[in-house]
Amino acid sequence: MPKLAASQFKAPWWLKSPHLQTIWPTLVRPGRGFQGEWESVELRDGDFIELVWRRGDGPLVMLIHGLEGSLQSHYAIPMLEALTEAGFTTVFMHLRGCGRKPNRLARSYHSGATEDLVEILEQLELRDEKPSAVIGISLGGNLLLKYLGESGAGSRLSAAVAVSVPFYLDKTAKHLQKGTARIYQRYLLNKLLANYRRKFSNRPAPLDVDLSAIDSIYAFDDRITAPLNGFDDADDYYRRCSSIGFLRDIVTPTLILQAADDPFMPSGSTPNEEQLGPGITLELSRQGGHVGFISGRYPWKQSYWIESRIPAFLKQQLNSTAR
């Protein structure tokens, strides 16, 4: 049965603000190296996807990042290390163009590019390296849930986890144009534009667009994401790719971790029980921000709740003998 559950996460007294929950990890978590094996996987359309492996003997878990994310995102390496410590083998999937090199084709990654995830899972299955579970963060969570809904009982996964998901892409894009959310929009938009310029710095750009006139995520999606990826416009892209339309068909055991105060999302954008498929458990916390979920009695004794909650869920679902 579909289920909404109250989360066990409690924000500490010193970090109740949704903005601090969101920004804190980027400020206080030092960058660190990751001893992993990089692999470039060729796709059928002539492009490629970059994976980063940390191999072991436990069940394989894949992690997919969010908008303009990468292995350097504040949550990426700590989550991979938490999974390794729990006894899992891990692989990090960079979406097209988000790894060390720009992708070859004019098309880009986007919130609904499930064909890329399907092809990677197919290739890994042929190599007998199919993930048992996938974790999707933010945009990666939307993509993962869309894949699970499209696949239904044919999903290649035994379990899944999605964190801080923009279930309604249209509502999220419009919300990011208002109030303090504009700070997050500007940060992400600057990265999107910089990567577009970098990608086409040494080859002709396929679109005749004035980048200086793009002042919102919506405008970027309308003038760049949509035409590069076969959508009529931003509204068509959002309608076809928002995960809210795919949740009912999810039967794979799936944990969704969401905070009601996520500053990226408008109020009222969390799915209700009728919208959830039979495989879903949605744990909603009152606080936690966007991919924050930071706890700890004192600032110098902080902990990151998702780094214990997610491995615990996966061990339960995969009947893992991992530590």
SULJOBEL-V840321 format. One line per field, one symbol per residue. phi: phi as a letter, one per 40 degrees, with the letter a starting at -180 (. if undefined). psi: psi as a letter, one per 40 degrees, with the letter a starting at -180 (. if undefined). burial: + if it has 24 or more other C-alpha atoms within 12 Angstrom, else -. Layout:
phi=???
psi=???
burial=???
This chain:
phi=.cabbccccbccdcacccccdccdcccbcccacbcbbcabbcbccgcabcbbbbcabcdcbbbbccdfcacccdcccdcccccccchccbabbccdgbccbccccccbcacbcccccdcccccccccgbcccabbbbfdcccccccdccccfccdcbcaabbbfccdbcccccccccbfcccccdcdccdcccccccccbcbacccbcbcccccbacdccccbbdcccbgbcacccdcccbccdcbccccbcdbbbbbbcbdccbccgbcccccccccccbbcbbcbigbfbfcbhcbdcbcabdccbccdcccccccfccdc
psi=iihhihiehhhidefdhddddddddedehiiiihgihihhhhideeaihhihihiaeiihhihhiahfiadeidecdddddddddeeiiihhhhiheeaeiiididiiiieegdddddddddddddeffhidihhhhbdddddddddddddbeeieieiihhhghgdhdddddddeeiaedddddddddddddddddddfdeihheighhdeeheiddddddecddddeeidaddddddeehedeeddehehhhhhhihdeheeiiieehiiddehieehhhhhidieahfcfhahdidefiihddeddddddddddefiei.
burial=-+++--+-++++--+++++++++++--------------++-----+++++++++--+++++++++++++++++++++++++++-++++++++++++++--++-+++++++++++++++++--+----++++++++++++++++++++++++--+++++++++++++++++++++++---++-+++-+++-++-++--+---------------+++++++++++++++-+--++-++-+++++++++++++++++++++++++++--+++---+++++++++++++++++++++-------+++++++++++++-++-+-+-
